[in-house]
Amino acid sequence: MSITSPVPAGRHRDKVRSSVEEALEPLFDGARIMVGGFGLCGNAEALIEGVVRRGVRDLTLISNNAGNLGKGLNAWLEAGIIRRFIGSYIGTNEALHRAMAAGTLEVEIVPQGTFVERMRAAGAGIPAFFTPTGVGTVVAEGKETREFDGRTFVMERALSADFALIRARRADAFGNARFWRTARNFSPIMASAAHTTIVECDELVALGTFDPDDVHLPGLFVHRVLEVKDHEDPFEYKTTRQRVG
């Protein structure tokens, strides 16, 4: 994996990091880390691998899923560095199922819409909100419920993190970023909900490259930027149309 990060001239150069190790230097044991990606789409591949090398442990992973097909965040499971997982999908991840069965990993499954809204609330400074999702199910166990206009709602708390590791297609030295289509997924919301956001971008561009209307994630929410030119970008399941007859 080729990792280079030219530092453009300008007063925002302090956000740009030249290596994965430098970008991940603030991580600590027990940290709560949000990681963008939907399945293997939009994974910050270099940062994910770098966390294992960094040697931190007892992490709380907040992500839609914890990897799949032995790739992505599955590396954290195999390394045994996750203590708790908060997400929406456990799917066919065998390492996750093994850890759950062995009792070595605490898992909190959150309905996907609620998952996103909890992070959005954190980014907006909203401590909690009420939603009808999960009322009458295990999702509502132990949580406050309240009626509004004759309908029952369950209270959900905002979800924040110490760090967010996200992948962008392009970013500038201030951290303004654009994503590649659906690879955007949860990343902008996670960036707003984390204390420190680290962006792994395919291409680092000069300040002023982006039209303000074309920025998906304002650099205000970004603290460190790393350019990584080469990615695997694996397909989880390749589906092709079959001819009938």
C-alpha positions in Angstrom: 0.0 0.0 0.0 1.6 3.3 -1.1 1.1 6.0 1.4 2.3 9.6 0.6 1.0 12.9 1.8 2.4 16.1 0.2 1.9 19.1 2.4 0.5 22.1 0.5 1.7 25.5 1.5 -0.7 27.5 3.7 -1.8 28.0 7.3 -3.7 24.7 7.4 -0.8 22.4 6.8 -0.9 21.3 10.5 -3.9 19.1 9.8 -2.0 17.0 7.2 -0.1 13.9 8.3 2.5 12.1 6.4 2.0 8.6 7.7 -0.7 6.3 9.2 1.3 6.2 12.4 1.4 9.9 12.7 -2.3 10.2 12.0 -3.2 7.7 14.6 -0.8 9.0 17.3 -3.6 10.3 19.6 -5.4 7.0 20.0 -5.5 5.5 23.5 -6.6 2.3 25.2 -10.3 2.2 25.9 -11.2 4.8 23.2 -14.6 5.0 21.5 -13.9 4.9 17.8 -16.5 5.5 15.0 -15.5 4.0 11.6 -17.3 5.0 8.4 -18.3 2.4 5.8 -21.2 0.3 4.8 -20.0 -3.2 4.7 -16.7 -2.9 2.9 -17.8 0.2 1.0 -16.0 3.4 2.0 -13.6 1.8 4.5 -10.6 3.7 5.6 -8.4 0.7 4.8 -5.0 2.1 5.9 -6.3 3.6 9.1 -8.1 0.4 10.0 -4.9 -1.6 9.5 -2.9 1.0 11.4 -5.0 0.8 14.5 -3.9 -2.9 14.9 -0.3 -1.9 14.6 -0.8 1.0 17.0 -1.4 -1.6 19.7 -4.3 0.1 21.5 -6.8 -2.2 23.2 -10.2 -2.4 24.9 -11.8 -0.3 22.2 -15.5 0.5 21.7 -16.2 0.2 17.9 -19.1 2.2 16.6 -19.8 1.3 13.0 -22.6 0.0 10.9 -20.9 -3.4 10.9 -17.6 -4.9 12.0 -16.2 -6.1 8.7 -17.2 -9.0 6.5 -15.6 -11.9 4.6 -12.4 -11.6 6.7 -11.8 -8.0 5.6 -12.1 -4.4 6.9 -12.9 -4.1 10.6 -12.7 -7.9 10.9 -8.9 -7.3 11.5 -9.8 -5.6 14.8 -11.9 -8.7 15.9 -9.1 -11.1 14.9 -6.6 -9.0 16.9 -8.9 -9.0 20.0 -8.7 -5.3 20.5 -12.5 -4.6 20.6 -14.3 -4.8 24.0 -17.6 -3.5 22.8 -19.3 -3.2 19.4 -22.2 -0.8 18.7 -23.7 -1.1 15.3 -26.6 -2.2 13.1 -25.5 -5.4 11.3 -23.7 -8.5 12.4 -24.4 -10.4 9.3 -22.1 -13.3 8.2 -19.1 -12.1 10.2 -17.9 -15.3 11.7 -15.3 -13.7 13.9 -18.0 -11.5 15.5 -20.3 -14.4 16.1 -17.4 -16.4 17.7 -16.6 -13.5 20.0 -20.2 -13.1 21.0 -20.6 -16.8 21.7 -17.4 -16.8 23.8 -18.5 -13.8 25.8 -15.4 -11.8 25.0 -17.3 -9.0 23.1 -20.2 -6.9 24.3 -22.6 -6.2 21.4 -25.3 -3.5 21.2 -27.5 -3.8 18.1 -29.2 -0.5 17.1 -31.8 -0.1 14.4 -30.0 1.6 11.5 -32.1 4.7 11.4 -31.8 5.1 15.2 -28.1 4.5 14.9 -27.6 7.4 12.5 -29.9 9.7 14.4 -28.1 9.1 17.7 -24.9 10.2 16.0 -26.5 13.2 14.3 -28.0 14.2 17.7 -24.5 14.1 19.3 -23.1 16.3 16.5 -26.0 18.8 17.0 -25.6 18.9 20.8 -28.9 17.1 21.4 -28.5 14.7 24.4 -31.5 12.5 23.6 -34.6 12.1 21.5 -37.8 10.1 21.2 -38.5 7.6 18.4 -41.2 5.0 17.7 -38.6 2.6 16.4 -38.2 -0.4 18.6 -41.2 0.2 20.9 -42.5 -3.1 22.3 -39.3 -5.0 21.4 -36.0 -5.8 23.1 -34.7 -2.5 21.7 -36.8 -0.6 24.2 -35.8 -2.7 27.3 -34.6 -0.5 30.1 -35.3 2.7 28.3 -37.7 5.5 29.1 -40.9 5.6 27.0 -43.4 8.4 26.6 -46.7 9.0 24.8 -47.1 11.8 22.3 -50.5 12.3 20.7 -51.5 8.8 21.8 -48.5 7.0 20.4 -45.7 5.5 22.4 -42.1 6.5 21.8 -38.8 5.3 23.3 -36.0 7.6 24.4 -32.6 7.1 22.7 -29.4 8.8 23.9 -27.0 10.6 21.6 -24.0 8.6 20.5 -20.6 10.2 20.5 -17.0 9.0 20.2 -13.4 10.0 20.9 -12.4 9.4 17.3 -13.9 9.0 13.8 -11.9 7.3 11.1 -13.4 8.0 7.7 -12.5 7.6 4.0 -13.0 10.4 1.4 -12.3 10.5 -2.3 -10.7 14.0 -2.1 -9.8 16.3 0.7 -7.9 19.5 1.0 -5.4 20.5 3.7 -8.1 22.1 5.8 -10.1 18.9 5.8 -12.9 19.9 3.4 -13.9 16.6 1.8 -15.9 14.9 -0.9 -16.9 11.3 -1.0 -17.4 8.8 -3.8 -21.1 8.2 -4.2 -22.5 5.7 -1.7 -19.0 5.5 0.0 -20.2 8.7 1.8 -22.6 6.6 3.9 -22.3 7.5 7.7 -19.0 9.3 7.5 -20.1 13.0 7.6 -22.4 12.4 10.5 -19.7 10.5 12.4 -17.2 13.3 11.8 -19.6 15.7 13.6 -20.1 13.3 16.5 -16.5 12.6 17.3 -14.0 14.6 19.3 -11.2 14.0 16.8 -11.9 13.1 13.1 -9.1 11.6 11.0 -9.8 11.5 7.2 -8.0 9.1 4.9 -8.4 10.5 1.4 -7.5 9.0 -2.0 -6.3 12.4 -3.2 -5.1 15.4 -1.3 -5.9 18.6 -3.3 -5.0 22.2 -3.0 -7.0 24.7 -0.9 -9.6 26.3 -3.1 -10.1 23.3 -5.4 -13.6 22.7 -4.1 -16.5 25.0 -4.8 -18.1 25.6 -1.4 -21.4 24.0 -2.7 -19.5 20.8 -3.6 -18.1 20.1 -0.1 -19.7 17.1 1.5 -17.9 17.4 4.8 -16.7 20.9 6.0 -13.1 20.9 7.3 -14.4 22.4 10.6 -15.2 18.8 11.6 -11.8 17.4 10.6 -8.6 17.4 12.6 -6.2 15.2 10.7 -5.9 14.4 7.0 -3.8 11.6 5.4 -3.5 10.9 1.7 -3.5 7.2 0.8 -3.3 6.5 -3.0 -3.8 2.8 -3.1 -6.8 0.8 -1.8 -8.1 -2.7 -2.3 -11.8 -1.6 -2.4 -13.0 -5.2 -2.4 -16.5 -6.3 -3.5 -18.4 -8.2 -0.9 -20.8 -10.0 -3.2 -20.6 -9.5 -7.0 -24.0 -9.9 -8.6 -24.4 -10.2 -12.4 -27.4 -10.5 -14.5 -28.1 -14.1 -15.7 -29.6 -14.7 -19.2 -32.9 -16.5 -19.0 -33.8 -19.1 -21.6 
